[in-house]
Amino acid sequence: MNDDDTLWRYTDEAGHRPALDLTGFAVHALDGYVGKVDRHTAEVSAAYLVVDTGWLFGHQVLLPAGTVIRIDPAERTVHLGRTKTEIRSAPPFLNALDPAYFQLLGGYYGPLA
């Protein structure tokens, strides 16, 4: 993890509840639809979403929980504080959840402005 682990936590404003299963929720960037949640974790200081973007067959991205600005359980949507371009340009998800990968993503996404 990077030293500032706030990127890897859901903010209070996001409305995340630990018992809420986000699998299958639609994911929206600031400028439109991104994909669907394939899997997620709510581990303290290590929470993230893996999103199947559908841009390419089997293409997935890992998004730190701190990129989530709002969860709407009634609409089954997750709203991100990032653009589609930022998400498309992110380091590729390689199913390698090691500290170096988290550090790379932390450097890429950084805190929300």
Contacts in CASP RR format, 6 or more apart in sequence:
PFRMAT RR
TARGET T0000
AUTHOR 0000-0000-0000
METHOD contacts of the structure
MODEL  1
MNDDDTLWRYTDEAGHRPALDLTGFAVHALDGYVGKVDRHTAEVSAAYLV
VDTGWLFGHQVLLPAGTVIRIDPAERTVHLGRTKTEIRSAPPFLNALDPA
YFQLLGGYYGPLA
1 8 0 8 1.000
1 45 0 8 1.000
1 46 0 8 1.000
1 99 0 8 1.000
1 102 0 8 1.000
1 103 0 8 1.000
2 102 0 8 1.000
2 103 0 8 1.000
2 106 0 8 1.000
2 107 0 8 1.000
4 110 0 8 1.000
4 111 0 8 1.000
5 45 0 8 1.000
5 46 0 8 1.000
6 66 0 8 1.000
6 111 0 8 1.000
7 64 0 8 1.000
7 65 0 8 1.000
7 66 0 8 1.000
7 67 0 8 1.000
7 106 0 8 1.000
7 109 0 8 1.000
7 110 0 8 1.000
7 111 0 8 1.000
8 45 0 8 1.000
8 46 0 8 1.000
8 47 0 8 1.000
8 48 0 8 1.000
8 64 0 8 1.000
8 65 0 8 1.000
8 66 0 8 1.000
8 102 0 8 1.000
9 44 0 8 1.000
9 45 0 8 1.000
9 47 0 8 1.000
9 65 0 8 1.000
9 66 0 8 1.000
10 16 0 8 1.000
10 42 0 8 1.000
10 47 0 8 1.000
10 65 0 8 1.000
10 66 0 8 1.000
10 68 0 8 1.000
11 66 0 8 1.000
11 68 0 8 1.000
11 69 0 8 1.000
13 69 0 8 1.000
13 70 0 8 1.000
14 65 0 8 1.000
14 66 0 8 1.000
14 68 0 8 1.000
14 69 0 8 1.000
14 70 0 8 1.000
14 71 0 8 1.000
15 70 0 8 1.000
15 71 0 8 1.000
16 42 0 8 1.000
16 47 0 8 1.000
16 65 0 8 1.000
16 68 0 8 1.000
16 71 0 8 1.000
17 73 0 8 1.000
18 42 0 8 1.000
20 71 0 8 1.000
20 73 0 8 1.000
22 37 0 8 1.000
22 40 0 8 1.000
22 49 0 8 1.000
22 71 0 8 1.000
22 78 0 8 1.000
23 37 0 8 1.000
23 38 0 8 1.000
23 39 0 8 1.000
23 40 0 8 1.000
24 36 0 8 1.000
24 37 0 8 1.000
24 38 0 8 1.000
24 76 0 8 1.000
25 36 0 8 1.000
25 37 0 8 1.000
25 71 0 8 1.000
25 76 0 8 1.000
25 77 0 8 1.000
25 78 0 8 1.000
26 33 0 8 1.000
26 35 0 8 1.000
26 36 0 8 1.000
26 75 0 8 1.000
26 76 0 8 1.000
26 77 0 8 1.000
26 78 0 8 1.000
27 33 0 8 1.000
27 34 0 8 1.000
27 35 0 8 1.000
27 36 0 8 1.000
27 37 0 8 1.000
27 49 0 8 1.000
27 51 0 8 1.000
27 63 0 8 1.000
27 77 0 8 1.000
27 78 0 8 1.000
27 80 0 8 1.000
28 34 0 8 1.000
28 77 0 8 1.000
28 78 0 8 1.000
28 79 0 8 1.000
28 80 0 8 1.000
29 80 0 8 1.000
29 81 0 8 1.000
29 82 0 8 1.000
29 83 0 8 1.000
29 84 0 8 1.000
29 86 0 8 1.000
29 87 0 8 1.000
30 80 0 8 1.000
30 81 0 8 1.000
30 82 0 8 1.000
30 83 0 8 1.000
31 83 0 8 1.000
31 84 0 8 1.000
32 84 0 8 1.000
34 51 0 8 1.000
34 53 0 8 1.000
34 80 0 8 1.000
34 84 0 8 1.000
34 87 0 8 1.000
35 51 0 8 1.000
35 52 0 8 1.000
35 53 0 8 1.000
35 54 0 8 1.000
36 51 0 8 1.000
36 52 0 8 1.000
37 49 0 8 1.000
37 50 0 8 1.000
37 51 0 8 1.000
37 52 0 8 1.000
37 78 0 8 1.000
38 50 0 8 1.000
38 51 0 8 1.000
38 52 0 8 1.000
38 60 0 8 1.000
39 49 0 8 1.000
39 50 0 8 1.000
40 47 0 8 1.000
40 48 0 8 1.000
40 49 0 8 1.000
40 50 0 8 1.000
41 47 0 8 1.000
41 48 0 8 1.000
42 65 0 8 1.000
46 102 0 8 1.000
47 64 0 8 1.000
47 65 0 8 1.000
47 66 0 8 1.000
48 62 0 8 1.000
48 63 0 8 1.000
48 64 0 8 1.000
48 65 0 8 1.000
49 62 0 8 1.000
49 63 0 8 1.000
49 65 0 8 1.000
49 68 0 8 1.000
49 78 0 8 1.000
50 60 0 8 1.000
50 61 0 8 1.000
50 62 0 8 1.000
50 63 0 8 1.000
50 93 0 8 1.000
51 60 0 8 1.000
51 61 0 8 1.000
51 62 0 8 1.000
51 63 0 8 1.000
51 87 0 8 1.000
52 58 0 8 1.000
52 59 0 8 1.000
52 60 0 8 1.000
53 59 0 8 1.000
53 60 0 8 1.000
53 61 0 8 1.000
53 87 0 8 1.000
53 88 0 8 1.000
55 88 0 8 1.000
60 93 0 8 1.000
61 87 0 8 1.000
61 90 0 8 1.000
61 92 0 8 1.000
61 93 0 8 1.000
62 90 0 8 1.000
62 93 0 8 1.000
62 101 0 8 1.000
62 105 0 8 1.000
63 80 0 8 1.000
63 82 0 8 1.000
63 87 0 8 1.000
63 90 0 8 1.000
63 109 0 8 1.000
64 105 0 8 1.000
64 106 0 8 1.000
64 109 0 8 1.000
66 109 0 8 1.000
66 112 0 8 1.000
67 80 0 8 1.000
67 81 0 8 1.000
67 82 0 8 1.000
67 109 0 8 1.000
67 112 0 8 1.000
68 78 0 8 1.000
68 79 0 8 1.000
68 80 0 8 1.000
68 81 0 8 1.000
69 79 0 8 1.000
69 80 0 8 1.000
69 81 0 8 1.000
69 112 0 8 1.000
70 78 0 8 1.000
70 79 0 8 1.000
71 77 0 8 1.000
71 78 0 8 1.000
71 79 0 8 1.000
72 78 0 8 1.000
72 79 0 8 1.000
80 87 0 8 1.000
81 112 0 8 1.000
82 109 0 8 1.000
86 109 0 8 1.000
90 105 0 8 1.000
90 108 0 8 1.000
90 109 0 8 1.000
91 101 0 8 1.000
91 104 0 8 1.000
91 105 0 8 1.000
91 108 0 8 1.000
94 101 0 8 1.000
END
